[in-house]
Amino acid sequence: MKHIIVVGNGMVGYKFCEKFVEQEDSKNFKITVFGEESRPAYDRVHLSGFFENQDAKALEMAPRGWYEEHGIELISDERITNIHRASKKITTTEDLHYKYDYLVLATGSSPFVPNIKGIEKKGVFVYRTIEDLEDMLAYADKIQTNRTETVKAAVLGGGLLGLEAAKAVMDMGLEPHVVEFAPKLMPRQLDTRASKVLQEKIESIGIHVHLSKATNKILGDDAIAGMEFGEYDKIDVEMLVVSAGIRPRDELAKTCNLEMGTRGGIVVNNRMQTSDPEIYAIGEVALYNQMIYGLVAPGYDMADVAVNQILGNRKVVMDEDIDMSTKLKLIGVDVASYGEPFMPVEKGYSIIYENKTKNLYKRVNISHDGKSLLGGILVGDASDYNMFHQIYLNGLPIPEDAEELILGSRGKGGSSFGSVLDIPDAAQVCSCESVTKGDICCSITEGDCANFADVVTKTKATSGCGGCKPMVADLVNETLKSLGKEVKETICEHFDFSRQELYDLIKINKVPDYDEALNLFGEGHGCETCKPLLASIFATITMETPNRQPVIQDTNDRFLANIQRNGTYSVVPRVAGGEITPDQLIVIGKVAKKYDLYTKITGGQRIDLFGAQIHELPLIWKELIDAGFESGHAYGKSLRTVKSCVGSTWCRYGMHESVTFAIDIENRYRGLRSPHKLKGGVSGCIRECAEARGKDFGLIAVDGGWNLYVCGNGGATPKHAVLLAEQLDDETVVKYLDRFLMYYIRTAGPLVRTAPWLDKLEGGIDYLKKVVIEDSLGIAEELEVEMQGLVNRYECEWKQAIENPETMKRFKHFVNSDDTDDNLVFVPMREQKMPKAWV
């Protein structure tokens, strides 16, 4: 029996073992694995998840029992010191000798620690292992003990790992500062504009960014007290996490004179063989095409090639070109790049979409003839990444108007990509596990798999970095539909239910809160997807405000205000129908002047006050509520505004009293939570000054009453509302709106606005008319009663907040201090102010 020794038990070393034992001929080999760490291989890609529950087991690739079951000898906490090529032996730190027939070096990389004066001081850490994280947690706890002020910590490096480390620092309750040598974040993956969008987003959640900074000294005596960049340029920090890149762990190769790269790394050919054909190198230690590949997918491919080569399948070799496309969620922000992210003029041209109000950036790079997608960048919304990636990899056709790749098929609605089933069967969907579209679809059509979980178990798709999960889910769903089978879309891995199912379960069982819902219907600890979603469900069933369960709300709902790009908040009192008295205008003006707020009339006929710090929000709202105002819910997935023209009150063309009716409708549905935001409009004649047909529901006055339109919206893909009913009196309008809104709330998916909801509703507007007008389901009265119950239970959540001392404790800039944020910088703009732009 031949002996294979694997040096290194990280993700790639483990993947080599996993792929090897799957092969029929593996029984002819014995495998011994050496790992320096005391624990079995674990998932470093999702290392930041350790901060959620500090459960190292949850990150394990496989338990120790797996190695035993497959006859693999796992020797942990042991380092190899020498390779003796002539005798084909390795030596350990304990001076033990092991003979091999084949040696696989999967030693990975180590963090690059720059040679900065004082870098050895206490409080300086690297971000690489679970032990590193445990040490960081212990030190953070130590320096925060008995402190009232917030402790600052820095991360050296603004790349992928650096931003992950910044999130870890924030999760430890420290004030995070990212220090980057380059003039932008993620310089290898993002262009300047995309990097600025990312920077604005992460700064808005409290992470400070310092660009173009070369650290020349770590300040402090025994422990770090700061970082110095120049004579008068420094920051005070009490902890530093170094995440400035990686270096291959190639020291073993030097003990036996294997060929090395000039800047490190073990040189390998396309069979993953080193200069010694019986020694293989895979993962971040391998120098292939003069490159070290720091992503897990190429490492897994290398493991697969090495397995096949050792077993005699010489045809399996590494591709010449390695795809470095990647999609990650950094600090809650989607970031992705694929193909050629930076487009040289000689290769093609770029189409760019940027929405600064939503921190969105999308770039597609197109060939000069307009027929090929060459690459691109996505920040803020990477939901289309997998399809973009497949179009790029497989040379799929793109629309004649390439801008439709970003904006959608305008005038037609929907996507410009076609069906996910259109991609070739040979297309690789999961690069980590080399799973093709054909593998996924066949696992269902051949009868082995019946759902997403079955497909993952059989193919292992999505089990690596997880970036392919949306496309795998789409392929599973579309394949099941093509077979005439029912498809259930679950909200996340913690709840095996759709939003509609959870809505019914919570309502029928009278579940009072998120924790009980998780105990009864879910598993795990929950996530940023299911927590706000369940918060919305509780609100739509009981009309509870975010004050009751603040920990499951997103940032805006938790603080009852929209966070802005510099970390301040906006204040938007309700102005129903746009009608406001002079006294109310004076109050708003006085408040804005007192707190030095930027003021603007919004598109929804309200006055928006920008620039409030978190501790000022209750003070501002107390003055507004004392003057008769209430929350405008501009931050919630709820009714925002009902816009109106002046109607027959003043307009000579007005046919009906649109202002009064708009006020009545807005006051009826105020605070109504729903799957997505809702906007309404009431126009007093067909001149449509209130733009009612661009709203989720709209009324236009005609002879004989009102025409009711539903399911329109503005935004990047605007859509006109469609006619639901004609010539209605006021009472019938309210009755139909009650039914329509409650039916939408019950049946829409999470974060689906009324326009796409109607597009996907089987039967479309004709079916909706039958439900709402003809009561085809026999639930009309029930819908009306439910809506009236919500209307009756309405409370202003800001009034609740300022009257409850416990709720008021939330409105502090720092958790353990009453200090305010002194880093905010404003600049003048037309007699007001705005946040200083980032350079």
MOQUIZI-V292227 format. One record per pair of residues at least 12 apart in sequence whose C-alpha atoms are under 6 Angstrom apart, sorted by sequence separation. I is the first residue (numbers start at 0). GAP is how many residues later the second one is. If there is no record, write none. Layout:
# MOQUIZI-V292227
i: {I;I}
gap: {GAP;GAP}
This chain:
# MOQUIZI-V292227
i: {79;80;87;224;304;324;350;363;424;596;597;696;708;709;78;214;215;224;324;350;362;424;596;645;696;708;78;214;223;349;362;596;695;708;213;249;349;361;643;679;684;695;708;42;258;282;348;361;678;679;681;684;695;707;41;247;257;348;360;678;679;680;681;682;683;694;695;707;41;347;360;373;677;679;693;694;706;41;347;359;372;693;706;40;264;265;266;267;281;347;359;531;641;661;693;706;264;265;358;530;531;705;151;152;153;156;157;264;531;704;705;150;151;152;153;154;155;156;703;704;153;154;641;657;704;2;4;7;8;657;693;0;1;2;3;4;5;6;7;157;158;494;577;692;0;4;157;182;493;655;692;182;493;654;176;181;493;653;654;9;175;176;177;178;179;180;429;574;638;653;8;176;177;180;431;493;179;180;638;738;271;339;340;637;338;339;340;637;247;248;338;340;571;636;637;247;337;570;603;636;643;646;37;337;429;570;638;639;640;641;642;643;644;37;336;569;603;636;637;638;639;641;643;31;35;36;336;569;636;637;638;30;31;32;33;34;35;335;741;33;34;35;335;568;35;334;567;568;710;711;334;567;644;710;738;333;567;644;655;738;270;333;643;737;269;332;333;642;269;333;737;573;572;573;572;573;572;571;576;576;576;673;561;560;674;675;674;675;675;555;161;576;152;151;152;154;576;152;153;154;155;156;576;152;154;155;156;575;575;12;3;2;3;2;3;4;5;6;7;1;3;6;7;115;116;117;122;115;120;121;122;120;120;123;125;122;123;124;125;123;111;111;539;111;296;538;110;111;296;109;108;109;108;108;108;326;107;106;196;166;193;81;82;103;104;107;108;101;102;103;104;105;107;101;103;107;614;613;614;613;597;499;542;498;544;11;15;19;11;203;203;203;199;147;148;147}
gap: {12;12;12;12;12;12;12;12;12;12;12;12;12;12;13;13;13;13;13;13;13;13;13;13;13;13;14;14;14;14;14;14;14;14;15;15;15;15;15;15;15;15;15;16;16;16;16;16;16;16;16;16;16;16;17;17;17;17;17;17;17;17;17;17;17;17;17;17;18;18;18;18;18;18;18;18;18;19;19;19;19;19;19;20;20;20;20;20;20;20;20;20;20;20;20;20;21;21;21;21;21;21;22;22;22;22;22;22;22;22;22;23;23;23;23;23;23;23;23;23;24;24;24;24;24;26;26;26;26;26;26;27;27;27;27;27;27;27;27;27;27;27;27;27;28;28;28;28;28;28;28;29;29;29;30;30;30;30;30;31;31;31;31;31;31;31;31;31;31;31;32;32;32;32;32;32;33;33;33;33;34;34;34;34;35;35;35;35;36;36;36;36;36;36;36;37;37;37;37;37;37;37;38;38;38;38;38;38;38;38;38;38;38;39;39;39;39;39;39;39;39;39;39;40;40;40;40;40;40;40;40;41;41;41;41;41;41;41;41;42;42;42;42;42;43;43;43;43;43;43;44;44;44;44;44;45;45;45;45;45;46;46;46;46;47;47;47;47;48;48;49;56;57;57;58;58;59;60;65;66;67;71;73;74;75;75;76;76;77;79;81;82;84;85;85;85;85;86;86;86;86;86;86;87;87;87;87;87;90;93;96;97;97;98;98;98;98;98;98;99;99;99;99;100;100;100;100;101;101;101;101;102;103;115;115;116;116;116;116;117;132;133;133;134;134;134;135;135;135;136;137;137;138;139;140;140;141;142;162;164;167;173;173;175;175;175;175;176;176;176;176;176;176;177;177;177;196;197;197;199;234;247;247;250;252;287;287;287;288;361;362;363;365;668;668;669}
